[in-house]
Amino acid sequence: MAQTDWVQMVWDPDKGDYNVETAENINIEPTWPKESFEQLLKSGFADVIVDNEDHYYVRKLRGIID
């Protein structure tokens, strides 16, 4: 549905789950970024990627922080 229409997720307390419905009164087309999804992820996580065993977070998990 989301590939052809704007949608919204609405909580249904009776079912304890979300319903996906067509969103109302949206008359514009989305503006998609020029970057690929992979490029956006790299940009968004640039400073927080754990890429080696000497990374601060890995050292913290191992209990060997200087």
Secondary structure as UniProt FT lines:
FT   TURN            2..4
FT   STRAND          7..12
FT   TURN            13..16
FT   STRAND          17..22
FT   HELIX           37..44
FT   TURN            45..48
FT   TURN            53..54
FT   HELIX           56..62
//
